[in-house]
Amino acid sequence: MNINSILGVILGGGAGKRLYPLTRDRSKPAVPFAGKYRLIDVPISNCINSGISRIAVLTQYNSVSLHRHITRTYNFDPFHSGWVQIWAAEQTPTSSDWYQGTADAVRKQLLEIRSTRAEYVIVLAGDHLYRMDYAQMARFHWEKHAEITVAVQPVPAEEAPRFGILKRTASGTITDFVEKPQDPAVLQTFVSRDDPERPFLGSMGIYMFDTNVLIDVLENSTDDDFGGEVIPSAIGERRVFGYDFEGYWEDIGTIRSFYDTHLRLARPNPPFDFHDPRGPIFTRARFLPGSTIDGASMENVLLADGCRIGQAIIRDSVIGLRSQIAAGVRINKSVLMGGDYYIAPPLTPHSDIPIGIGPGCKIEGAIIDKNARLGPNVVIRPFPPGTELDGENWSVRDGIVVIPKNTALPEGTHIGPEE
């Protein structure tokens, strides 16, 4: 039993509706994150740092940019036995359907899984932020002689309906599991911790299988989802254990969680530290110049490479790659993803507007996707929490204004609640 016997399988195929419009032109794992990364970089980096060097990414929806990022980024040298492969949804003699769920996606790739001859498979999500040594989870799996191991974490009561909630014996055996329980009476039966702040144990969506068990449970059922069907069905039939993970973990599955997580990353002592040399998060090397700051005032700002910033005032924000910010701009509590280039091609109306944030713009409570062009004196203000709107060139999700990729806003545009 060694770490080289594990295959990492990352699920990256969903439509990502809760992250729309950031997923309008790309899959959820390809969404830019923390200034210079993409969400897929986190699980791939965790695999590499854990010693898992055979990694498959299952893709389906809007996958071109995800494929491009992976092929440009994760290329091992010819003396290395590892690889990162893309396993796209495909028509075969046995199936002509798209992936119907997490378990169905893996089922449709069992031929490829068999071909690796891996003894164990660890199934991961492509949209979580955490740093985890999967080797420790593997040792737990082996020590317990488990057939299936689920990574678990304490969960507060208000967040429990978002997770798979489970009960576990003192030895770690999972005895019951319910996926995203909405009934308070059902939820109450799953209280398993004395901690009043975090009384539940929740699944992190990270599963380790003996490969022969994974093949057996998928080939002998029509279950489409791991959390909702495969894991509950396996309890009592298989040796299913829960592995405790106490570190920081965040599901970046909604616009609100995406936005709030970014603002926390911009503060001193963020909950997730990208500077940790023991577990670096890898991404594509772009060889950009350092950012230039011409008289700007910045506080609690996460700033990426290749930016040009004039005499702006920026607070509590993330400024992504190649961001161009003119003089007189005020940015507060916002996420700017930057650009793919410095001079934008004429892809949209108002192509005369330069890429970036024009002079005199005032932006608060917003997410500005890549290659956006804001003309002079554009004003963006947040809506009350819970507001859901769709404008011609903008959307509002839970009160947060989102400007989609490649959007141009003419001079003087005003987005926000009426004063």
C-alpha positions as CSV (number, residue, x, y, z in Angstrom):
1,M,0.0,0.0,0.0
2,N,1.6,3.3,-1.1
3,I,0.5,6.6,-2.4
4,N,1.5,5.7,-6.0
5,S,-1.4,3.2,-6.0
6,I,-4.0,6.0,-5.8
7,L,-5.7,7.6,-8.8
8,G,-7.1,11.1,-8.4
9,V,-10.4,11.8,-10.1
10,I,-11.6,15.4,-10.1
11,L,-15.2,16.1,-11.1
12,G,-15.3,19.2,-13.3
13,G,-18.3,18.7,-15.6
14,G,-21.3,20.5,-14.0
15,A,-23.1,23.5,-15.4
16,G,-22.4,25.6,-12.3
17,K,-25.7,27.4,-12.3
18,R,-25.2,28.8,-8.9
19,L,-22.1,30.6,-10.1
20,Y,-23.8,32.1,-13.2
21,P,-22.9,34.4,-14.9
22,L,-19.3,33.5,-14.1
23,T,-20.0,30.2,-15.7
24,R,-21.7,31.6,-18.8
25,D,-18.6,31.1,-20.9
26,R,-16.7,28.5,-18.9
27,S,-17.1,25.5,-16.6
28,K,-17.1,26.0,-12.8
29,P,-13.6,24.7,-12.2
30,A,-12.2,27.1,-14.8
31,V,-13.5,30.2,-13.0
32,P,-10.6,32.6,-12.2
33,F,-9.9,32.7,-8.5
34,A,-7.7,34.8,-6.1
35,G,-6.3,37.0,-8.7
36,K,-4.2,34.5,-10.7
37,Y,-5.5,31.0,-10.2
38,R,-8.5,29.0,-11.4
39,L,-10.6,26.8,-9.0
40,I,-9.3,23.6,-10.6
41,D,-5.8,24.5,-9.4
42,V,-6.7,23.7,-5.8
43,P,-7.5,20.0,-6.1
44,I,-4.8,19.3,-8.7
45,S,-2.2,21.0,-6.4
46,N,-3.5,19.1,-3.4
47,C,-3.0,15.8,-5.4
48,I,0.6,16.8,-6.4
49,N,1.5,17.9,-2.9
50,S,0.2,14.7,-1.5
51,G,2.2,12.5,-3.9
52,I,-0.7,11.5,-6.1
53,S,0.7,11.9,-9.6
54,R,-1.9,10.3,-11.7
55,I,-4.8,12.7,-12.0
56,A,-7.9,12.6,-14.2
57,V,-10.3,15.6,-14.7
58,L,-13.8,14.7,-15.8
59,T,-15.2,17.5,-18.0
60,Q,-18.4,18.1,-19.9
61,Y,-19.9,21.6,-19.8
62,N,-18.3,24.7,-21.4
63,S,-15.0,22.9,-21.1
64,V,-12.7,24.5,-23.7
65,S,-11.1,27.0,-21.4
66,L,-10.6,24.3,-18.7
67,H,-9.0,22.0,-21.2
68,R,-6.7,24.8,-22.4
69,H,-5.7,25.8,-18.8
70,I,-4.9,22.2,-17.8
71,T,-2.9,21.3,-21.0
72,R,-0.9,24.5,-20.7
73,T,-0.2,24.1,-16.9
74,Y,0.2,20.5,-15.9
75,N,2.9,19.0,-18.0
76,F,5.3,16.7,-16.1
77,D,8.8,16.1,-17.5
78,P,9.5,12.9,-19.5
79,F,11.4,11.3,-16.5
80,H,8.2,11.5,-14.4
81,S,5.6,8.7,-14.4
82,G,2.7,11.0,-13.5
83,W,0.2,12.8,-15.7
84,V,-2.9,15.0,-15.6
85,Q,-5.4,13.8,-18.2
86,I,-8.8,15.2,-19.3
87,W,-11.5,12.6,-19.5
88,A,-14.3,14.3,-21.5
89,A,-17.9,13.1,-21.7
90,E,-18.2,11.0,-24.8
91,Q,-20.5,8.8,-26.8
92,T,-19.5,5.1,-26.7
93,P,-21.0,1.9,-27.9
94,T,-22.5,1.4,-24.4
95,S,-23.7,5.0,-23.7
96,S,-24.7,8.0,-25.7
97,D,-25.8,10.1,-22.7
98,W,-24.1,13.1,-21.0
99,Y,-23.0,12.6,-17.4
100,Q,-26.1,12.4,-15.3
101,G,-24.4,13.1,-11.9
102,T,-21.2,12.7,-10.0
103,A,-21.4,8.9,-9.8
104,D,-22.6,8.5,-13.3
105,A,-19.6,10.5,-14.6
106,V,-17.2,8.1,-12.9
107,R,-19.3,5.1,-14.1
108,K,-18.9,6.2,-17.7
109,Q,-15.1,6.3,-17.2
110,L,-14.6,2.9,-15.6
111,L,-12.8,1.6,-18.6
112,E,-10.2,4.4,-18.2
113,I,-10.0,3.7,-14.5
114,R,-9.4,0.0,-15.0
115,S,-6.7,0.8,-17.5
116,T,-4.7,2.7,-14.9
117,R,-4.6,-0.4,-12.7
118,A,-4.8,1.9,-9.7
119,E,-5.8,0.0,-6.5
120,Y,-7.5,3.1,-5.0
121,V,-9.5,6.0,-6.4
122,I,-9.9,9.3,-4.6
123,V,-12.9,11.4,-5.9
124,L,-12.6,15.1,-5.6
125,A,-14.7,18.2,-6.4
126,G,-13.4,21.0,-8.6
127,D,-14.8,24.0,-6.8
128,H,-13.6,23.8,-3.1
129,L,-10.8,25.9,-1.4
130,Y,-8.8,23.9,1.1
131,R,-5.3,22.5,1.6
132,M,-5.3,18.7,2.4
133,D,-2.8,16.0,2.5
134,Y,-4.6,13.1,0.9
135,A,-1.8,10.7,2.0
136,Q,-3.1,11.1,5.6
137,M,-6.6,10.2,4.5
138,A,-5.2,7.2,2.6
139,R,-3.3,6.0,5.7
140,F,-6.6,6.2,7.7
141,H,-8.3,4.3,5.0
142,W,-5.7,1.5,5.1
143,E,-5.5,1.4,8.9
144,K,-9.3,1.0,9.2
145,H,-9.4,-1.6,6.4
146,A,-12.0,0.6,4.9
147,E,-13.6,0.1,1.5
148,I,-15.0,3.6,1.3
149,T,-13.8,6.6,3.3
150,V,-15.6,10.0,3.3
151,A,-13.8,13.1,4.5
152,V,-15.9,14.9,7.1
153,Q,-15.9,18.2,8.9
154,P,-18.0,19.7,11.7
155,V,-20.8,21.8,10.4
156,P,-22.9,24.6,12.1
157,A,-26.7,24.1,12.2
158,E,-27.5,26.9,9.8
159,E,-25.3,25.4,7.1
160,A,-26.3,21.7,7.6
161,P,-29.0,21.8,4.8
162,R,-26.2,22.5,2.3
163,F,-24.2,19.3,3.1
164,G,-24.5,15.6,3.3
165,I,-24.9,15.0,7.1
166,L,-23.8,11.8,8.7
167,K,-23.7,9.8,12.0
168,R,-20.6,7.8,13.0
169,T,-19.5,5.4,15.7
170,A,-16.5,6.0,18.0
171,S,-14.4,3.8,15.7
172,G,-15.2,6.0,12.7
173,T,-17.7,3.7,11.0
174,I,-20.5,5.7,9.3
175,T,-23.9,4.4,10.3
176,D,-26.3,6.8,8.6
177,F,-26.1,9.5,6.0
178,V,-28.6,12.0,4.5
179,E,-27.9,14.3,1.7
180,K,-28.8,18.0,2.2
181,P,-31.6,17.5,4.7
182,Q,-34.3,20.2,4.6
183,D,-36.7,18.7,7.2
184,P,-35.7,20.1,10.7
185,A,-37.1,16.9,12.4
186,V,-34.8,14.7,10.2
187,L,-31.9,17.0,10.8
188,Q,-32.3,16.9,14.6
189,T,-31.8,13.1,14.6
190,F,-28.3,13.7,13.1
191,V,-26.9,15.8,15.9
192,S,-23.7,14.0,16.8
193,R,-21.4,16.5,18.5
194,D,-21.5,18.2,21.8
195,D,-20.3,21.5,20.3
196,P,-23.4,23.8,20.1
197,E,-21.8,25.9,17.4
198,R,-21.0,22.9,15.1
199,P,-23.3,20.0,16.2
200,F,-23.2,18.1,12.9
201,L,-20.7,16.1,10.9
202,G,-20.8,17.0,7.2
203,S,-19.4,15.3,4.1
204,M,-16.8,17.4,2.2
205,G,-17.6,15.6,-1.0
206,I,-14.2,13.8,-0.9
207,Y,-14.4,10.0,-1.2
208,M,-11.7,7.4,-1.3
209,F,-12.6,3.9,-2.7
210,D,-10.9,0.6,-3.1
211,T,-11.1,0.5,-6.9
212,N,-12.7,-3.0,-7.0
213,V,-15.4,-1.7,-4.6
214,L,-16.0,1.5,-6.7
215,I,-16.4,-0.6,-9.8
216,D,-18.8,-3.0,-8.1
217,V,-21.1,-0.4,-6.6
218,L,-21.3,1.5,-9.9
219,E,-21.7,-1.4,-12.2
220,N,-24.4,-3.0,-10.1
221,S,-26.6,0.1,-9.6
222,T,-28.1,3.0,-11.5
223,D,-27.2,5.5,-8.8
224,D,-26.2,8.8,-10.4
225,D,-24.9,10.7,-7.4
226,F,-22.3,9.8,-4.7
227,G,-23.7,11.9,-1.9
228,G,-27.4,11.3,-2.5
229,E,-27.3,7.6,-3.5
230,V,-24.0,5.7,-3.6
231,I,-22.8,6.5,-0.1
232,P,-26.1,6.0,1.7
233,S,-26.7,2.7,-0.2
234,A,-23.2,1.5,0.8
235,I,-23.7,2.0,4.5
236,G,-24.3,-1.4,6.1
237,E,-23.2,-3.2,3.0
238,R,-19.6,-1.9,2.9
239,R,-17.0,-0.8,5.4
240,V,-17.6,3.0,5.2
241,F,-15.6,5.3,7.4
242,G,-15.5,9.0,8.1
243,Y,-12.1,10.7,8.1
244,D,-11.8,13.9,10.2
245,F,-10.4,17.0,8.5
246,E,-10.0,20.0,10.8
247,G,-8.4,22.5,8.4
248,Y,-10.0,25.4,6.5
249,W,-12.4,24.2,3.8
250,E,-14.9,26.3,1.7
251,D,-17.3,25.3,-1.0
252,I,-17.0,28.0,-3.6
253,G,-20.3,27.0,-5.2
254,T,-22.4,30.2,-5.1
255,I,-21.8,33.8,-6.0
256,R,-22.1,34.8,-2.3
257,S,-19.5,32.3,-1.1
258,F,-17.2,33.2,-4.1
259,Y,-17.4,36.9,-3.2
260,D,-17.1,36.5,0.6
261,T,-14.2,34.1,0.3
262,H,-12.3,36.6,-1.9
263,L,-12.8,39.5,0.5
264,R,-11.5,37.3,3.4
265,L,-8.4,36.5,1.2
266,A,-7.6,40.2,0.9
267,R,-7.5,40.8,4.6
268,P,-4.5,40.4,6.9
269,N,-4.1,36.8,8.2
270,P,-6.6,35.2,5.7
271,P,-8.1,31.8,6.6
272,F,-6.4,30.3,3.6
273,D,-2.7,31.2,3.0
274,F,-1.4,31.0,-0.5
275,H,2.1,31.7,0.8
276,D,2.5,28.4,2.6
277,P,5.6,26.8,1.1
278,R,4.7,23.4,2.3
279,G,1.6,23.2,0.1
280,P,1.9,25.6,-2.9
281,I,-1.1,26.1,-5.2
282,F,0.2,25.7,-8.7
283,T,-1.1,27.5,-11.8
284,R,0.0,28.5,-15.3
285,A,3.3,30.4,-15.5
286,R,2.5,33.6,-17.4
287,F,5.8,35.5,-17.0
288,L,4.0,38.8,-16.6
289,P,5.8,42.0,-15.4
290,G,5.3,43.3,-11.9
291,S,2.4,45.5,-11.3
292,T,3.0,49.3,-11.4
293,I,1.2,51.6,-9.0
294,D,1.1,55.4,-9.8
295,G,0.0,57.1,-6.6
296,A,-2.8,54.7,-5.7
297,S,-4.0,54.3,-2.1
298,M,-4.7,50.6,-1.3
299,E,-5.8,48.9,1.9
300,N,-6.5,45.2,2.3
301,V,-5.9,44.4,-1.4
302,L,-4.8,41.2,-3.0
303,L,-3.0,42.3,-6.1
304,A,-1.9,40.0,-8.9
305,D,0.8,40.4,-11.6
306,G,0.9,42.7,-14.6
307,C,-1.5,45.4,-13.4
308,R,-1.3,49.1,-14.1
309,I,-3.0,51.3,-11.5
310,G,-3.3,55.1,-11.5
311,Q,-4.2,57.4,-8.7
312,A,-7.1,55.2,-7.5
313,I,-8.4,54.4,-4.0
314,I,-8.9,50.6,-3.5
315,R,-10.2,49.0,-0.3
316,D,-10.9,45.4,0.7
317,S,-10.7,44.0,-2.9
318,V,-9.0,41.5,-5.1
319,I,-7.3,42.8,-8.3
320,G,-6.6,40.2,-10.9
321,L,-4.0,39.7,-13.6
322,R,-3.4,42.5,-16.1
323,S,-6.0,44.8,-14.4
324,Q,-6.0,48.3,-15.9
325,I,-7.3,50.9,-13.4
326,A,-7.3,54.6,-14.4
327,A,-6.9,57.7,-12.1
328,G,-9.8,58.8,-10.0
329,V,-11.3,55.3,-9.6
330,R,-12.7,54.2,-6.3
331,I,-13.1,50.4,-5.7
332,N,-14.5,49.0,-2.4
333,K,-15.3,45.4,-1.5
334,S,-15.1,44.1,-5.1
335,V,-13.4,41.4,-7.1
336,L,-11.8,42.3,-10.4
337,M,-10.6,39.3,-12.4
338,G,-8.4,41.4,-14.7
339,G,-7.8,40.5,-18.4
340,D,-6.5,37.9,-20.8
341,Y,-4.6,40.6,-22.7
342,Y,-3.7,44.3,-22.5
343,I,-5.4,45.5,-25.7
344,A,-8.8,43.9,-26.2
345,P,-9.9,42.8,-29.7
346,P,-13.2,44.2,-30.9
347,L,-15.4,41.4,-29.5
348,T,-18.2,43.5,-28.1
349,P,-20.1,46.7,-28.8
350,H,-18.4,49.9,-27.6
351,S,-15.0,48.6,-28.8
352,D,-13.6,52.1,-28.5
353,I,-13.7,51.7,-24.7
354,P,-10.3,50.6,-23.5
355,I,-10.0,47.4,-21.6
356,G,-10.1,47.9,-17.8
357,I,-11.7,50.5,-15.5
358,G,-12.0,54.0,-16.9
359,P,-11.4,57.3,-15.1
360,G,-13.7,58.3,-12.3
361,C,-15.5,55.0,-11.9
362,K,-16.9,54.1,-8.5
363,I,-17.3,50.4,-7.9
364,E,-18.6,48.7,-4.7
365,G,-19.9,45.3,-3.9
366,A,-19.2,43.9,-7.4
367,I,-17.5,41.1,-9.3
368,I,-16.0,42.3,-12.6
369,D,-15.2,39.3,-14.8
370,K,-12.3,39.2,-17.2
371,N,-11.8,41.6,-20.2
372,A,-14.6,43.9,-19.0
373,R,-14.4,47.5,-20.2
374,L,-15.9,50.2,-18.1
375,G,-16.0,53.7,-19.7
376,P,-15.5,56.9,-17.6
377,N,-17.6,57.6,-14.6
378,V,-19.4,54.2,-14.4
379,V,-21.1,53.7,-11.0
380,I,-21.8,50.3,-9.6
381,R,-23.3,49.9,-6.1
382,P,-24.5,46.7,-4.4
383,F,-28.2,45.8,-4.0
384,P,-29.7,44.6,-0.7
385,P,-28.8,41.0,0.2
386,G,-31.1,38.5,-1.5
387,T,-31.7,40.7,-4.6
388,E,-31.8,38.7,-7.9
389,L,-31.8,40.7,-11.1
390,D,-30.7,40.4,-14.7
391,G,-29.9,43.5,-16.8
392,E,-28.7,43.8,-20.3
393,N,-25.0,43.7,-19.5
394,W,-25.1,42.8,-15.8
395,S,-26.6,40.5,-13.2
396,V,-27.3,40.7,-9.5
397,R,-26.9,37.6,-7.3
398,D,-27.8,37.9,-3.6
399,G,-27.3,41.6,-3.9
400,I,-23.8,41.3,-5.5
401,V,-23.5,43.0,-9.0
402,V,-21.7,40.7,-11.5
403,I,-20.4,42.1,-14.8
404,P,-19.9,39.2,-17.2
405,K,-16.8,38.4,-19.2
406,N,-16.1,40.7,-22.3
407,T,-18.8,43.1,-21.3
408,A,-18.5,46.9,-22.1
409,L,-20.3,49.5,-20.1
410,P,-20.6,52.9,-21.8
411,E,-19.6,56.2,-20.0
412,G,-21.9,57.2,-17.2
413,T,-23.6,53.8,-16.8
414,H,-25.2,53.5,-13.3
415,I,-26.0,50.1,-11.8
416,G,-27.4,50.0,-8.3
417,P,-30.5,50.6,-6.2
418,E,-32.3,53.9,-6.7
419,E,-31.3,56.4,-4.1
